[in-house]
Amino acid sequence: MPRYREIADELREQIDRGDLPPGSKLAHTKDLMNRFGASKSTVRAAVDVLAQEGLVVARRRYGTVVRDRRTVRIPLSRYQGSLESNGRHGPFESACAAQGLNGVMKTVAVERVRDPDVAALLGLSSSDDMVCRRREALIEDQVVQFQHAWYPLDVAEAAGLDQPEKIEGGVYRALRNAGLEAVEADERVTARMPTKDEADQLGTGASVPVLSIERISRDDAGRPLELLRVVAAGDRMELAYDALPLPGSERT
């Protein structure tokens, strides 16, 4: 077995045992070279193996740290939890708070855009303007998912979604307050391997799958209000759809 693999195996065992807990910093390259009696290139190759496995992530001007891989349960009820949070949390933040986690939804950019493919899904013409909100979901400063959400221009303006500020209480609350309540949604979830940019943004490494989620939310007249696309670290997200009615049940 190559020497760098042996070093990677030993460091992995320390991580799995909890000797190197999430957030802890790996020893400096020189210290690892002395510890293992290995060259700089060998040590760096070992650390790269761990990075590709999503076990560690490099932080600029800080060093390489052990990545937090605790699973975050995201239930379908997160939307109701958000609406009941008195404006404090959005759906992701509501789900994290219920598990004692410090989850934050951060707005990255808000732009007026045109995209024929997205417009078609929102029932718009290819020349119609839309508002796109780009967001990152973080837990303890670690990005665990990122989102793109598109809205018809009139919907965004009515609900204040065209502004760069964070939407306190989440988008669904803002829509409800504007008289544009979303009452149903189509959601599709797939798993795939990440692109390099996605792996870099999530700190997962190339070998950790991502969950790709697409949801279209509609009002009671069937008009699409939002197209949401999410890319999430597959080893951190658990999507839970509990107590769904089945065909033939009294609740259908």
N, C-alpha and C positions, 0 to 999 in steps of 0.2 A: 504494500500500500504506500502511495506517495506520502512524504513527510507532511505536506500541508494538510492532507486528509486526516492524518493522525492528530495533528494539532486541532483541526476543526472538530473532530470527534470528542476530544477532551473538553474543549470549551463548550460544546453542545451539552455534554453531560452536566457540566456545572450549571448551565442555564436551566436544564430540565430538573435538576435537584433543587433549584432555588438558591444555590450559592451565589449566583449572579441574578438577582431579581429584576423585574421590569424597571427600567429607568436607571439602572446602575451602569456605570461607565466601564468599558473594557480598559484593561491596562494599556498604557502607551506602547506603540510599536517596539520601541527600544527595550522596554521591560519584558515584552513577550519574546523578543529575540533572545534576551538573556535567560529567561525562564526555560525556553524550549531548546536553546542552543541552535537556533535556526537563523537563516539569512532574512533580510528585510523582505525580499520578494516572496519567500516561503510563508512568512507570517501574514503578509498582505493577501496572499492567495487563500490562506485558511480563513481569514476574516471575510473575504469575498464570498466564500462558500456559505458562511452563516448569513451574510446579507442576502444572497440569492434565495435562501430558504426562509427569509422573513424573520429571522431570529434577532438580528441586530440592524441598526440603521445609523448612518453617519449624519451627525448634526454639525453644520458649519460653525466653525470657531468654538466648538465644544468637544467634539470627539465622537467615538462610536459607542452607542448605548444599546442596552438590551431592549428590544421592542416589547411593548405590552401586547399580549395576545389574548387577554381575557375576552370571552365572548359577550357581546352586548345583545340582549334579547329585545327585539323591536316588534311589539305586538300590533295587530291591526287596531286595537283599542287606543293606540297612541294619539289618534286624532281626537277622540272624545276626551282623553286625558288632557290634551292641550286646551280644548275649549273650556274645560272645567278648572283650569289653572289660574283663573282670574288675571289673564294677560301676562303671566310671568314666563311661561315656557311655550315654545313651539313643539310640534310632535316629537321630534328627535330629542329635544331637551327634556320633555315630559317623560319619555321612556327611560332616559338615562337617570333622571332624578328618582324615579321609582326604584332603581337598582342601586342608589347611593353613589352614582357616578357623576362626575363633573363634565357633562356634555354641553357643548356650545355650538350653535350654528352661526357661522361667520359669513357675512356677505362679501364676496370678492369683487363683483362688478354688476352694474345694472346698465343695460344698453338697449337702444331702439334698433331693431334689426329687421331684415327681410330674408326669409328662407322658404322657398317654394314647398319643400318637403314637409317642413313643420307646419306651414300654413294650411296645407291640405288636411293634416290631422286635426287641426283646430277649426276646420270648416271655413277657412278664409281663402281669398284669392291670392295668387302669387305676388301681387303688387301691394298687398296690405302690410302696413307696419305692425310689428309686434314688440313686446318688451321681453327681454331675456334677462333673468336674474341668475348669476352664477354664485354658488355657495360652497363652503367647506364645512363639514361636520367634524368637530374635534373632541377628543376625550383626553384631558390632561395634556393639551398642546400637541397631540398626535392626530393627524388627519386619518379618519377611518372611512370616510366617504366624501365624494364631491358630487355636486348636483348642477344641472342646467334645467331651468324652468322657464317656459314660454307662456305668454298671456296675450290675448287680443288687446290691442291698444286701449280700447274703451274700457275694458275690464280692469286693466292695470291702472289706468288713470282714476277710475272710480274708487278702487280699493287702496290707492296709494302705493301700488307695487312698482310704479315707475320712478320712485325715489330711491336714493342709494342707502337710506337708513335701514337698519335692522327692523324687521317686522315683528314687533313685540306680540307674543301670543300666537304667532304663526300665520301663514297665509290664509288658512281656512277661516280663522277668526276675522281677518281683514275683509275677506269676501263676504262673510255673513254680515258684518257691520255695514257693508255697502249695499246690502240687499241682494247679494249675488251668491247665495248659499249653494255650495256643492253638495249634491245629495247622492250621487253614485259615481263609481269609477271603474274603469277597466285597468287591470294591472297584470303585467307580464314580467316574469323573473327568469333569467337565464344565467348560466355559469360559463365562464370562458377564461382563458389565460389573458393576463394583462398585456397592454402595449408597454413599451419601455417608459413612456411618459407617465402612464398610469401607475406603474410599479414604483417609479421615482416619487410621485406625488404621495402615494400611500405608504411608502417605505416598506413594501411587502417583499421585494425581490421578485425575480422573474418566474419562480416556480410556485407561487401562491396564487390560486385562482381568484378572480373577482366575481362578484354578483353584479349583473347588469339589470336594472329595473326600469321599466317604462310604465307610466301611469297617466291616463287621461281622465280628468275629473269633469263632470257635467252638472248643470243645474237641473231643476225639475222639468224643464222643457226640453232637455236633451242637448242643450247647447254646450260645447266644450268650453271650459273656463281656464283650464291649465293643462299643459303637457309637461310632465316631469320626467327627467332621465337621471338616474343615479348610478354611479359606479362605486361599489363598496368592497372593502377588503373581505374576501371570502372566509378567512379564518377568524373574523371578529364579529360578523353579523349573523344573527339568528332571526329570521323573519317568522313570526308566529301568527297563525291565523286560527284563533281558538273559537270554539262554540259557533261554527258556521252551520246554518241550517242545511239539511240534506233533503233530497227529493223524497216526498212522502211524509216529511215531518210536519208537525202541527204548525211550525213557524214559517213554512214556505208559502 
